[in-house]
C-alpha cells in the first residue's frame, strides 16, 4: 500500500485528532480497502482538507487506489473553489460533512466526519504517471497546480524519514495544513516510518493546541517562520512539553536572530533543531541541516537530502570564497511540472528530475547552502540593484519587534510595516543603509501584514492597500 501503511504494526495508532478520532494502522488499511470496493474510476477528486483523520484517510485512499486528488483547504473561498472546479472538472469531492449541502452531488461514502460526493462530471484522460495535484505555496484560487508523479511522495517520505531518523516511536505534530507541501510531508514521512501523527484544528495561539500536544506526547514539530514568530510571542520556550524532541523549520527563511533563538533553545533544553528547505515542486524537502551544526551554521539550509543533489546555476565567486547563484536540485522527488487547466493533466514529465527554484543562494567553503533572496525580488533604483529581501532583513534586524514587507518598482520601494511609532524613523534609517535618497522609499503602516494560512505574504492584498493609499 501507499507509504507501506500495511507493513506496520496493525495495532499501532496511526493518527489521532482533536475531534476525537483515533485510527490504528489496521483502521487505515481497512478504510483504504473500503474505498477500493467503491470502484471509483481514475479521475480528479477535490479533497477539501482540514487537520483531521477524515481528511487524511481520503488522501491516502485516493493515492493508493489510483485516483488523482487535488488537495485544497476546506476553508477556501467558495468563489475561488468554483473557479478551480471550472478549470479541472472534478468527478468527486471529499469534504467535511458540513459542506455537503453547499457542494451538492450524490453522497456515495462517508467516514470519520467526511463525505464522498459524486459531482456528475465524468472522468477525462489523465497522464498515467500523474498521482496528485497541489497548489503552489503562495496560491489561493489560482489554477496553477503542481503535477506530482507516482514515486515523488514516497521518495521524499523515505528520504526525510531517514535524515530525521524517524522510528515507529515518533509522534509527529501536524500543525501545518496537509494541503501545504511541508505539512503533507510531515504526515507522509511519519507514516512511512510506522509512527503516529497528531492532527489539530486549534491554532498555535490557542492553549488547547499545546494541551493536546502535551497530553498525547507529541515528539516532533515542524513550523514555517511565521510559526516560530508566534511561538516566541506566546512564550513557547517556557512551556512544559517533556516528550518534544525535534523542532524543524521550512517554508521560508528565518531571520538570523530567530534562527539563533530556536537553535539556542533546542541546544539548552536537550532538543534538536533541524532547518530544512523545500518546495511544492520537489514534494516538500530537498535540503537538511544537521542539528549538531545549527549554532555553527546560523541561517543555513544545510545540504541535499539523501538521493538528492543541490547545485547553483550561473555561479559567481565572492571574495570570501563563497559561491552564489540560482539554487537548483536533482532528485527522485522532483515533480512533473505545472498545470493551468484539465488539458494539462495529460502532459508528460517536463522537469525530468531537475528543478530550478528561482531562489538565489550562497554555498560556503564547507559546502553548506544559504538562501539569500528570490531571483525576481530585486529593484533597479537609480542604476543600483537593490534586494527587497535584504532590505527586509536590515529593517527586521534594526526593529525586531515589528513586521516588514518590501515591494515596489524601479521608481520607488514601498515598505509595509506594523510599526506606527516608527513611521518617521524608517526612511532615514534605510536611506542611510542603502545610500539611496529618501525619495526612493514610501512607508505604509498596516495593522497586520496580510498572510495566508501558511504564513506566506499575500502580495495581491498589499497591492490593493498600496493603491488605496495613493
Beta strands, then each sheet from edge to edge (+ up, - down):
strand 1: 13-17
strand 2: 22-24
strand 3: 44-49
strand 4: 68-73
strand 5: 92-96
strand 6: 106-111
strand 7: 114-118
strand 8: 130-135
strand 9: 145-149
strand 10: 171-174
strand 11: 196-199
strand 12: 220-223
strand 13: 246-249
strand 14: 272-277
strand 15: 287-288
strand 16: 300-304
strand 17: 308-317
strand 18: 323-331
strand 19: 337-339
strand 20: 354-363
strand 21: 369-374
strand 22: 378-381
strand 23: 384-387
strand 24: 404-408
strand 25: 413-417
strand 26: 441-445
sheet 1: 2+ 1- 11- 10- 12- 13- 14- 15+ 16- 21+ 20- 18+ 17-
sheet 2: 6+ 7- 5+ 3+ 4+ 8+ 9- 19+
sheet 3: 22+ 23-
sheet 4: 24+ 25- 26-
end
